[in-house]
């Protein structure tokens, strides 16, 4: 439930963002961000976390939703005054803090200042980087370890004498001084060290060194680092789980519309990749609604024996038309439903209906035809099939169904049009090999990507969801590196991950590429 502006006072929520991975937010912190109208954010907070602010508030634009995200600038007393004023205007105000609110002196000062006002406040802890980052780097700290921030005053004799591993928060400029001080106070120069930058994010990088070489370690990424010191580093090869995932650090192009990209992007993230979504197709309603309206009326009147869905867009189009007429899933009573693949079937199941037919083999129009029953004038009371699909769909399925004795109502449920070209930076990445891989889910995504942005560079791995898509890619001169046995998004991404793991096992490096400056 979101709070809208009222005459009542809001609260001030001090929310810890943790070390960087949005998945490490507490449930309370995530809920607070998603329903917040106002947020004041530390510069160090990851953009993926800042993007969550106001995500669950209704409205097509930030202006409609009245969501404002601003940097937290000024002395603690000034920041606190701003927070209090916003809360007095009736908003729940989030103060989004890097790490944990009550472990940062300046934030503690803000909370203290707010506590002197009449506005209520709450503190939502964030996971500390001192324990989370070593875990993501594969360093087992054990039951005893010592954490220290060397960006302030440090009692070096006490730190050097502390039991267990040391976890040091620092800037790259502190590494030489840290190594020198620890050696000076008794630690051996050959003591193992792990330096982790961008901890818990998909840009995380861990470099192993010793105290003797720590000062010479080259840090490529700006920002704070976490340095773990001790013999626990020797087990990192066995316990490193985050950076060892198959697609870790790969930048993968996802040429799908924004509302369709989530499943693929989430799957890529689970394998460690950094997906960048570039819509190549825009979905629009048919030019005339008359065909779809007649079809929906025919469903209600029992005109059809089967409805065949060839895409999630077709499912969505039919359900939207149902909504216009005040209908629900009961309109499918007595009608059998066939889906071209598991992805489309999952969309149908989301509406509480189990499809009667999904291809047992190849998940494509051809695979569906192989399993589709011929019309039987004894057992089939109706001989007509509704086929709602895109305006540019091929005739393979319709012709195959007619060959099996069915009458087909081939209806344009939606139109697919070429999307606008992506930003110049993305076009340059595509042409020069800035993407490690691209995942194509249809022939039209291939055609449209080449049309709006050019052909992917030869060093970019090309993954195609099925044979038709692969055939189109080959027609455009692309080398198809990956094609799953089953044509669905999850299998496509998993097959790409398997190929990457195979390359690594063979000692081959991922395709060379230019570094992207995008997050």
PyMOL commands that set and color helices and strands:
alter all, ss='L'
color gray80, all
select helices_A, chain A and resi 22-24+27-34+47-50+62-65+76-88+101-103+105-115+129-136+156-161+172-184+211-214+231-239+258-270+290-301+312-324+329-332+342-349+365-371+396-403+424-432+443-453+467-475+489-505
alter helices_A, ss='H'
color red, helices_A
select strands_A, chain A and resi 12-16+38-41+68-71+93-97+121-124+145-149+165-170+192-197+205-210+225-229+251-254+274-277+281-284+306-309+336-339+357-358+384-390+407-418+437-440+461-464+482-483
alter strands_A, ss='S'
color yellow, strands_A
deselect
rebuild
show_as cartoon
